[in-house]
Amino acid sequence: MEAIIQPAVMLLIVAAGYVLKRMGLFRPDDYRVLQTAEFNLVLPGTIIYSFATNEHAVNLLWISAFALLAALTPTLLIYLATVRRPVSDRAFLMLNGSGFNVGCFCFPMLQSLVGPAALVPAAMFDIGNNIMVAAGTNVMTQTFLHIKPGKPLSEQSPGSAPTLPHSKPKDRDVRRLQRRALVGNIAKGFLGSPSFDVYLVMILCMVLDLHLPHWMALVTQPFSAANALCAMLMVGMLMELPDSKGDLLSVLEVLAWRLPCGIVFAASAWFLLPFDPMTRQAVALCCLAPTAVFSTMFTDKVLGNAKLAGFTLALTATIGIVTMTLAHLLMG
């Protein structure tokens, strides 16, 4: 029972955010305030706190590589399997069908199920995962589907085609300028994410065997403590129940991708990774985590439909509590 108390409390926070919004205490767009604080202040502080309070061995970077593969593969599979679907459907599935909610969900869940030591492999998992959820998935979605960054897809006349109209220019100089713009968009997508930037610095510290001073843990501890509250309250504030059959089918389709892929990668982590049982179990449980909080932000920017992404996160979090608990009992 104690193993699910913290995740259950997080779901209650989501419900509280939704109820308070329905009561009129929060306005419909107030979630953007917490969104800005979460992604630019709270989550980066949480990452620093994790590295400042735990030893992270360099050989654990293999877990980061595994997480990158686990977060990347479903995005590519969804892209290839939906070549005949409208671009808006493909974008929603690509943005929500892969990636894991590690910092806000897995950390407290693993601490309850496995113990504090599980936070180290979870943080290493989140390095690879963060490459995708903090920037990579969004960059791939916009690039593969030819979606112009900076404005919602609805303002770009998507129609029912699988991608937005795109033609390769014949002029060499124009092609060079397009390649330069693409590289700039990719670099901006990655380097413009504070969480990704913090992870780069932390990896550099690991490689150089530099240890963060104790005062950094003291400074960032309040951010770590506020992480789950800010993230889950934000999700509740932006969430809405599906208002059409099409929205409901979209959410179910996300589940149809996430659950099998998560189970396959969880089994792979448990049986194939060359680490001790506690580490392998922590990585396996991370593979069963819900959608990333970043998915709500990118779905908002690309599709203008953060509310459906918020409902998807809340639903996958509920399922995650059950699947992670069952997997822990099987591996325990």
Beta strands, then each sheet from edge to edge (+ up, - down):
end
